Structure formats: structure tokens, C-alpha cells
Amino acid sequence: MKIRFLLDENLPPKLKSAVLKLQPGIDILRVGDANAPPLGTLDPEIISYLESSQRLLVTDNRKSIPGHLEEYWATGGQIWGLFWVRPSASLGRWAEEIVIVWETSEAEEWIDKLDWIPL
């Protein structure tokens, strides 16, 4: 199964456009989009949404997400992966990495995995 992405609301809205410009076939939503959690959704609800929607989260939230993930995993939950964006990279580089990961891997490979982009 191809990876489906969810972009955190704190990432630039232009990231979704940049990804789709490179690869229009990617299933990518941003928090606040139709069929995605609304803006302001709390982290535990985002994490729960990741499992139910089978989406990999792309975020810059390294402060609160790790603790919420540990709590979620402790209850037996799973996520379809998470990428933290490296702040030193550009929006264009983040978009390229998302496309590369989408083209070269399957969603199941990322279950409960955490990584950085660029890799």
C-alpha cells in the first residue's frame, strides 16, 4: 500500500503544494483540510487519527509528540510512521524527500517507525 501523509498544521501550507507539484498522485492532507482533523486538534487526537486513517505524520513537533506517542503505544496503539522535519532543510528539500519516500517504500514499512527528513 502506498504511503498516505498528514502534514502537521505548524508546517508551512506551501509544503503540501510543493509535494503535489512534484508528484500529483500522492495522497497528502494537512491538518485543517477537509477529511483531516481540524486546526487546533490536540496531539493525542492527531495520533489516534493516524492509526484510523493509516497516515504517516510529517511534523516539526519534537516537544510534546514523543510523550504522547509513548502513551499511545502503551495502550496498544500503532501509527503508520512519523517524520520529523530537519529545521536546517528547505521546504523544497522536505517536499523532495516526501516524494522519494513515497516512490521507494510502502506504508507497511513505516508502521511505528520514527525518522527524520531529509533522511
N, C-alpha and C positions, 0 to 999 in steps of 0.2 A: 504494500500500500504506500502511495506517495505521502510525503510529509505534508501536513496542514499546519500552518503557522498562525499564532496570535501575537501581535505586537502590543507591548505594554503602552498605556496611554501617555507615559512620560517620555517615550521616544518621539522624535520628530515625525509629524504626519507625513512628511515627504518621503520617509523610508518606504512606506507601502507603495507609493507611486514609482519610486526608483526600482524596487524589486519587480513590479509588474511591467515596467518598461523593458527590463532585461529579459523577463520570462512571463508573458501574459497568462500562461497556463497554471501558474502557482495559485493554490488556494491559500490566501492570506487575508486575515482580518486584523483590525486594530480595535482595541477596547474603545467602545463608543460607536462602532459600526453597527448597522442592522445585523441581527443574528449573532452579535457578540455581547459580552457583558457591557452594561452602560458605564459611562465615565463615572469615576468615583467608587467603583466596586472595590470592596476590601480584598486584600491579598488572599485570605483563606477561601473566599468565594471564587476568585480567579483560579486558584489551584484546583478546586473542585471542578470548575468548568473545563479545565484542561483534560481531565480524565474523561468526563462525559462527552466532550466534543472531539476527543482524540487529536488535540492540537499541541504543538510544541510552542512554548513561550519564549519570546525574544524580549529581553528586559535589560535595564541598567540597574535594577534594584538589588543591590548586594547587601543592603542593611536588614530588611525585615523578611525577605523571601526565604532565606536559609532556615530560619527558625520555624516558619510556617510549614515549610516542606518537611522538616523533621517530624513535626506534629502530625502532618497528613500521612506520612509513611508509617508512623507508629500506630495508626488506626487501620492499617492495611491498604491504604490508597496507593494508587500509582499515577504517574504522569507520563506524558508522551515526549518528555525531554524538555530541556531548558537551555537556552543560550544567553549568557551574559555578553553584552557588547563591550569591547575594549574601548574606553574613552579616548584613547590615543588615535584610533582609526577614524576615517571619514565616513559619512553617511553612504557614499558611493561604495566604499570598501565593504561596509556591512551588507549592503544590497548584493554585491557580487558574491560574498560568502554564503548568504542565504540561498542564492541560486545554485552555487556549486554543491552545497549540501543536498539540496533538493534533487539535483540531477544525478548525484553519485551515491545516494543511500536511500534506504526505505524507512518508513516511520517506525517499524518494529525495532530497528537497531538503536533507537534513541530512548526507548522506554526506561524511565527512571535514571537517565543519564544527564549530567550537567557538564557544560563545556563553555568555551569562550569563542566569540567570533571577533576578529579573524582568529581561526584555529591556531 
